[in-house]
């Protein structure tokens, strides 16, 4: 097992996911790209598209800079109804080793609370991640593919999942 893979354990993956959800839920979106490596992949897709190997994504970014641009757009350009998320994240299952670290799969549920107080289950699914260590030994996402269970995704997918 390579050094990065051997250093990645369930506890560190769990902590990463907890901090990731907390960041989004607390509207600290400017910190969100910091969970990723400089060259990364972030995609949001459906289970059907993923099962068929389709690359089409509801959200696609292939660098931390693209993630930062998305946050800037959310803050300054996009018009959408005020909302909050609450992430409930399951236990990560550590899977195979990669050249950069480890693969993991983590179930999630996101509840959306609208400005008027309406609360609904917004998305359920799983995070398919490639976890790696950066130069300082911090755990980062080299890749996060968000696979939503439903093929019905609200067009108001503004905030990251």
SELO-216755 format. One record per residue (C-alpha): residue number from 1; residue in three letters; x, y, z. Coordinates in steps of 0.02 Angstrom, whole numbers. Layout:
! SELO-216755
<node pos="NUM" code="ALA" u="X" v="Y" w="Z"/>
...
! end
This chain:
! SELO-216755
<node pos="1" code="UNK" u="0" v="0" w="0"/>
<node pos="2" code="UNK" u="69" v="172" w="-45"/>
<node pos="3" code="UNK" u="106" v="301" w="91"/>
<node pos="4" code="UNK" u="-46" v="409" w="55"/>
<node pos="5" code="UNK" u="-165" v="262" w="52"/>
<node pos="6" code="UNK" u="-98" v="189" w="214"/>
<node pos="7" code="UNK" u="-117" v="356" w="304"/>
<node pos="8" code="UNK" u="-301" v="375" w="255"/>
<node pos="9" code="UNK" u="-415" v="292" w="381"/>
<node pos="10" code="UNK" u="-601" v="291" w="414"/>
<node pos="11" code="UNK" u="-587" v="421" w="552"/>
<node pos="12" code="UNK" u="-496" v="547" w="441"/>
<node pos="13" code="UNK" u="-622" v="519" w="300"/>
<node pos="14" code="UNK" u="-765" v="541" w="423"/>
<node pos="15" code="UNK" u="-691" v="703" w="490"/>
<node pos="16" code="UNK" u="-665" v="770" w="313"/>
<node pos="17" code="UNK" u="-848" v="736" w="270"/>
<node pos="18" code="UNK" u="-909" v="814" w="433"/>
<node pos="19" code="UNK" u="-809" v="973" w="403"/>
<node pos="20" code="UNK" u="-861" v="977" w="219"/>
<node pos="21" code="UNK" u="-1047" v="971" w="263"/>
<node pos="22" code="UNK" u="-1025" v="1096" w="404"/>
<node pos="23" code="UNK" u="-939" v="1218" w="285"/>
<node pos="24" code="UNK" u="-1084" v="1217" w="163"/>
<node pos="25" code="UNK" u="-1220" v="1213" w="296"/>
<node pos="26" code="UNK" u="-1143" v="1364" w="384"/>
<node pos="27" code="UNK" u="-1135" v="1463" w="220"/>
<node pos="28" code="UNK" u="-945" v="1468" w="225"/>
<node pos="29" code="UNK" u="-939" v="1435" w="39"/>
<node pos="30" code="UNK" u="-776" v="1527" w="13"/>
<node pos="31" code="UNK" u="-690" v="1390" w="114"/>
<node pos="32" code="UNK" u="-773" v="1249" w="13"/>
<node pos="33" code="UNK" u="-642" v="1241" w="-127"/>
<node pos="34" code="UNK" u="-507" v="1214" w="6"/>
<node pos="35" code="UNK" u="-570" v="1037" w="31"/>
<node pos="36" code="UNK" u="-504" v="994" w="-143"/>
<node pos="37" code="UNK" u="-333" v="977" w="-222"/>
<node pos="38" code="UNK" u="-280" v="1108" w="-350"/>
<node pos="39" code="UNK" u="-315" v="989" w="-494"/>
<node pos="40" code="UNK" u="-473" v="900" w="-444"/>
<node pos="41" code="UNK" u="-639" v="839" w="-510"/>
<node pos="42" code="UNK" u="-808" v="886" w="-440"/>
<node pos="43" code="UNK" u="-963" v="820" w="-528"/>
<node pos="44" code="UNK" u="-1146" v="807" w="-482"/>
<node pos="45" code="UNK" u="-1239" v="674" w="-580"/>
<node pos="46" code="UNK" u="-1383" v="552" w="-564"/>
<node pos="47" code="UNK" u="-1373" v="368" w="-521"/>
<node pos="48" code="UNK" u="-1443" v="321" w="-692"/>
<node pos="49" code="UNK" u="-1313" v="424" w="-785"/>
<node pos="50" code="UNK" u="-1174" v="359" w="-675"/>
<node pos="51" code="UNK" u="-1227" v="177" w="-698"/>
<node pos="52" code="UNK" u="-1226" v="202" w="-886"/>
<node pos="53" code="UNK" u="-1053" v="283" w="-882"/>
<node pos="54" code="UNK" u="-1121" v="447" w="-947"/>
<node pos="55" code="UNK" u="-1008" v="596" w="-917"/>
<node pos="56" code="UNK" u="-1149" v="724" w="-922"/>
<node pos="57" code="UNK" u="-1157" v="818" w="-758"/>
<node pos="58" code="UNK" u="-1272" v="943" w="-675"/>
<node pos="59" code="UNK" u="-1118" v="1027" w="-604"/>
<node pos="60" code="UNK" u="-942" v="1000" w="-671"/>
<node pos="61" code="UNK" u="-775" v="1072" w="-615"/>
<node pos="62" code="UNK" u="-601" v="1006" w="-646"/>
<node pos="63" code="UNK" u="-497" v="1123" w="-538"/>
<node pos="64" code="UNK" u="-504" v="1214" w="-372"/>
<node pos="65" code="UNK" u="-506" v="1376" w="-472"/>
<node pos="66" code="UNK" u="-669" v="1323" w="-556"/>
<node pos="67" code="UNK" u="-743" v="1286" w="-384"/>
<node pos="68" code="UNK" u="-691" v="1459" w="-325"/>
<node pos="69" code="UNK" u="-770" v="1536" w="-480"/>
<node pos="70" code="UNK" u="-931" v="1445" w="-440"/>
<node pos="71" code="UNK" u="-934" v="1518" w="-266"/>
<node pos="72" code="UNK" u="-898" v="1692" w="-335"/>
<node pos="73" code="UNK" u="-1043" v="1671" w="-457"/>
<node pos="74" code="UNK" u="-1159" v="1616" w="-316"/>
<node pos="75" code="UNK" u="-1112" v="1770" w="-215"/>
<node pos="76" code="UNK" u="-1114" v="1901" w="-353"/>
<node pos="77" code="UNK" u="-1202" v="1846" w="-513"/>
<node pos="78" code="UNK" u="-1328" v="1707" w="-487"/>
<node pos="79" code="UNK" u="-1504" v="1749" w="-433"/>
<node pos="80" code="UNK" u="-1588" v="1614" w="-328"/>
<node pos="81" code="UNK" u="-1704" v="1605" w="-179"/>
<node pos="82" code="UNK" u="-1615" v="1612" w="-12"/>
<node pos="83" code="UNK" u="-1593" v="1436" w="57"/>
<node pos="84" code="UNK" u="-1491" v="1332" w="178"/>
<node pos="85" code="UNK" u="-1437" v="1152" w="174"/>
<node pos="86" code="UNK" u="-1415" v="1028" w="314"/>
<node pos="87" code="UNK" u="-1303" v="881" w="271"/>
<node pos="88" code="UNK" u="-1325" v="713" w="356"/>
<node pos="89" code="UNK" u="-1176" v="608" w="305"/>
<node pos="90" code="UNK" u="-1155" v="422" w="336"/>
<node pos="91" code="UNK" u="-1000" v="323" w="374"/>
<node pos="92" code="UNK" u="-871" v="317" w="234"/>
<node pos="93" code="UNK" u="-825" v="148" w="163"/>
<node pos="94" code="UNK" u="-642" v="145" w="115"/>
<node pos="95" code="UNK" u="-619" v="51" w="-47"/>
<node pos="96" code="UNK" u="-473" v="21" w="-162"/>
<node pos="97" code="UNK" u="-307" v="106" w="-171"/>
<node pos="98" code="UNK" u="-269" v="233" w="-309"/>
<node pos="99" code="UNK" u="-105" v="306" w="-370"/>
<node pos="100" code="UNK" u="-141" v="462" w="-263"/>
<node pos="101" code="UNK" u="-228" v="385" w="-112"/>
<node pos="102" code="UNK" u="-390" v="291" w="-77"/>
<node pos="103" code="UNK" u="-564" v="277" w="-149"/>
<node pos="104" code="UNK" u="-711" v="296" w="-32"/>
<node pos="105" code="UNK" u="-899" v="292" w="-43"/>
<node pos="106" code="UNK" u="-1008" v="389" w="80"/>
<node pos="107" code="UNK" u="-1197" v="401" w="85"/>
<node pos="108" code="UNK" u="-1276" v="572" w="111"/>
<node pos="109" code="UNK" u="-1443" v="657" w="134"/>
<node pos="110" code="UNK" u="-1465" v="844" w="109"/>
<node pos="111" code="UNK" u="-1614" v="938" w="180"/>
<node pos="112" code="UNK" u="-1652" v="1108" w="105"/>
<node pos="113" code="UNK" u="-1731" v="1248" w="207"/>
<node pos="114" code="UNK" u="-1804" v="1390" w="106"/>
<node pos="115" code="UNK" u="-1813" v="1572" w="158"/>
<node pos="116" code="UNK" u="-1997" v="1552" w="210"/>
<node pos="117" code="UNK" u="-1957" v="1402" w="319"/>
<node pos="118" code="UNK" u="-2015" v="1262" w="205"/>
<node pos="119" code="UNK" u="-1905" v="1110" w="236"/>
<node pos="120" code="UNK" u="-1887" v="964" w="117"/>
<node pos="121" code="UNK" u="-1773" v="820" w="77"/>
<node pos="122" code="UNK" u="-1675" v="895" w="-67"/>
<node pos="123" code="UNK" u="-1554" v="758" w="-116"/>
<node pos="124" code="UNK" u="-1497" v="585" w="-65"/>
<node pos="125" code="UNK" u="-1356" v="487" w="-139"/>
<node pos="126" code="UNK" u="-1174" v="445" w="-116"/>
<node pos="127" code="UNK" u="-1008" v="530" w="-129"/>
<node pos="128" code="UNK" u="-882" v="433" w="-233"/>
<node pos="129" code="UNK" u="-716" v="506" w="-183"/>
<node pos="130" code="UNK" u="-533" v="492" w="-216"/>
<node pos="131" code="UNK" u="-447" v="546" w="-56"/>
<node pos="132" code="UNK" u="-267" v="602" w="-52"/>
<node pos="133" code="UNK" u="-144" v="691" w="60"/>
<node pos="134" code="UNK" u="-75" v="860" w="13"/>
<node pos="135" code="UNK" u="105" v="914" w="43"/>
<node pos="136" code="UNK" u="65" v="959" w="223"/>
<node pos="137" code="UNK" u="-17" v="791" w="257"/>
<node pos="138" code="UNK" u="-195" v="861" w="257"/>
<node pos="139" code="UNK" u="-330" v="750" w="184"/>
<node pos="140" code="UNK" u="-403" v="822" w="23"/>
<node pos="141" code="UNK" u="-526" v="772" w="-112"/>
<node pos="142" code="UNK" u="-438" v="737" w="-276"/>
<node pos="143" code="UNK" u="-608" v="689" w="-345"/>
<node pos="144" code="UNK" u="-787" v="695" w="-282"/>
<node pos="145" code="UNK" u="-925" v="627" w="-391"/>
<node pos="146" code="UNK" u="-1092" v="664" w="-310"/>
<node pos="147" code="UNK" u="-1212" v="528" w="-369"/>
<node pos="148" code="UNK" u="-1392" v="579" w="-331"/>
<node pos="149" code="UNK" u="-1517" v="437" w="-310"/>
<node pos="150" code="UNK" u="-1658" v="525" w="-401"/>
<node pos="151" code="UNK" u="-1658" v="575" w="-584"/>
<node pos="152" code="UNK" u="-1773" v="719" w="-534"/>
<node pos="153" code="UNK" u="-1653" v="855" w="-480"/>
<node pos="154" code="UNK" u="-1725" v="1023" w="-434"/>
<node pos="155" code="UNK" u="-1670" v="1157" w="-555"/>
<node pos="156" code="UNK" u="-1628" v="1261" w="-402"/>
<node pos="157" code="UNK" u="-1467" v="1165" w="-374"/>
<node pos="158" code="UNK" u="-1367" v="1319" w="-328"/>
<node pos="159" code="UNK" u="-1264" v="1271" w="-177"/>
<node pos="160" code="UNK" u="-1139" v="1129" w="-187"/>
<node pos="161" code="UNK" u="-1191" v="960" w="-122"/>
! end
